[in-house]
Amino acid sequence: MLCALLDNNIIFTISDLTEGQIQSSTHQVVDISLMDPQPVVGWILQGNKLVPPAGQTATPSMKISKLALLNRFTNTELATYYTAIQSNIGLLILDKKLFAAEYIDLNRADTIYGINVLASASVGIITSARATAILTNPVTEVERHKGT
């Protein structure tokens, strides 16, 4: 499991540890596997919560499930998209790459590029405003990829 090792309530390293390694550690260990935003080195344990140091902000994960990405589109947009991939090999490749992933990271350059292709003048499946909304709307708990 992904764990933060702390010294004086400050994360000094993050590692994948087994139960045995956790038990034998001489440092305080906190399981951060499912935390969002994901803590990093330098975060501070305050009470039972890890927080960024003063002056830093936490950035929530933009990793969503594949179903969540589909749900960000209207049914009309999806129908237009699936009709278009039948005759557009570039869109078919985009579809295969997106849905071969374990999850969709809305901050990844290739995801941003792919969604913006759908808004391009040559494809025109969605508007640029819709592309922005799909990529930047806050991730809800229902949408969140559970492995992040």
KATAHU-V217870 format. One record per pair of residues at least 6 apart in sequence whose C-alpha atoms are under 7 Angstrom apart, sorted by the first residue. I is the first residue (numbers start at 1). J is the second residue. Records with the same first field share a line. If there is no record, write none. Layout:
I->J ; J
This chain:
1->16 ; 17 ; 18 ; 31 ; 33
2->15 ; 16 ; 17 ; 31 ; 32 ; 33
3->14 ; 15 ; 16 ; 17 ; 29 ; 30 ; 31 ; 32 ; 33
4->11 ; 13 ; 14 ; 15 ; 29 ; 30 ; 31 ; 32
5->11 ; 12 ; 13 ; 14 ; 27 ; 28 ; 29 ; 30
6->12 ; 27 ; 28 ; 29
7->27 ; 28
9->44 ; 45
10->42 ; 43 ; 44 ; 45
11->41 ; 42 ; 43 ; 44
12->41 ; 42
13->41
22->29
33->148
34->147 ; 148
36->60 ; 61
37->58 ; 59 ; 60 ; 61
42->53
43->50 ; 51 ; 52 ; 53
44->50 ; 51 ; 52 ; 53
45->51
52->58
62->105 ; 106 ; 107 ; 139
63->103 ; 104 ; 105 ; 106 ; 144 ; 145
64->103 ; 104 ; 105 ; 143 ; 144 ; 145
65->103 ; 104 ; 143 ; 144 ; 145
66->99 ; 103 ; 104
68->143
72->134
77->125 ; 126
80->125
81->125
85->91 ; 92
94->114
103->145
105->111
106->112 ; 135
112->135
115->131
116->131
117->123
118->124 ; 125 ; 126
119->125 ; 126 ; 127 ; 128 ; 131
